[in-house]
Amino acid sequence: MNTPFDKLQLSKNIFDLAINLHRPDYVVALVSGGDDSMAMYNVARKIGYIDWVVHVDTTTGIKDVTSFVEDNITEDLMVVKTNEATYEEIVLENGFPGPGQHSTMYIRLKERALRVAQRILQHKDSFCRVDGSTAHKKKTPLLFHSDYPESEALVVKKPQRKIMYLTGARRDESVRRMGNVVDIQKEGNQIWVNLISDWTKQNCYDFRISENYKQSPTAAILGRSGECNCGAYGSPQELIEMKYFFPTDPNIKMIERVQKELRGKKHKYCNYGHGGVNKELTTSQENKIISKLCSTCENNFSNRY
């Protein structure tokens, strides 16, 4: 049986190969706060290095997840979100997404947020001092920058920086999450590296125990990161579960509010996590789910003490 220590060498081989092949300007770990991304983050720190950590605010995530990431990351952290429509705006216009809209939600809430990070990293510290005559000849617009008060005239340089993104995608979860997981893939000036592609869930657990880093309380409760709750692959039970464990979370309250508004309008897709079948749970069904959650919570509590 492969141990996480055996897997570490595989991860190091992937990391070293990506660095040697592509010579990135920045190595960026994409951390959702879930078990897989935290395993990837700690693996990368152990076998390689990280310049930046990026966490995406999908506008649907449980707020405690972002707080957990902020508290457990030692490198420079960038929390980004799309500068276009939020989840609330998208759903109010189109209704709640089903499985067929998962890729659309990914693009609109995550991929476009990552573009924000990409632009920031592309332009980070890309200022140089120029004299007026040079700038005038090149017709380059001048600007002033608060980080460089000693410079009278500055011009923005836009080098095509190569950025290597580390993800926690694993092959044994790839069917539902990301399709085929490739160790290293280059797309333009972005290099995507799945650092723990061959790790199992058990490997990630064993590694966390051996390295003694924290697990997100949200991941411990839900069994997933809680960073994105778009509901495309969700279910009505999932929303009840989140309401039960995170009753004051603003994004969960937002989802409830939007669902109530869409139901009032009798929208075709007015129910969260409908899975293509727009059925509303009965009160009896909701009570059974809540009862089950209560017993689970009580069992977890009693087993701790």
Beta strands, then each sheet from edge to edge (+ up, - down):
strand 1: 26-30
strand 2: 52-56
strand 3: 76-80
strand 4: 127-129
strand 5: 154-156
strand 6: 163-167
strand 7: 184-187
strand 8: 190-194
sheet 1: 3+ 2+ 1+ 6+ 8+ 7-
sheet 2: 4+ 5-
end
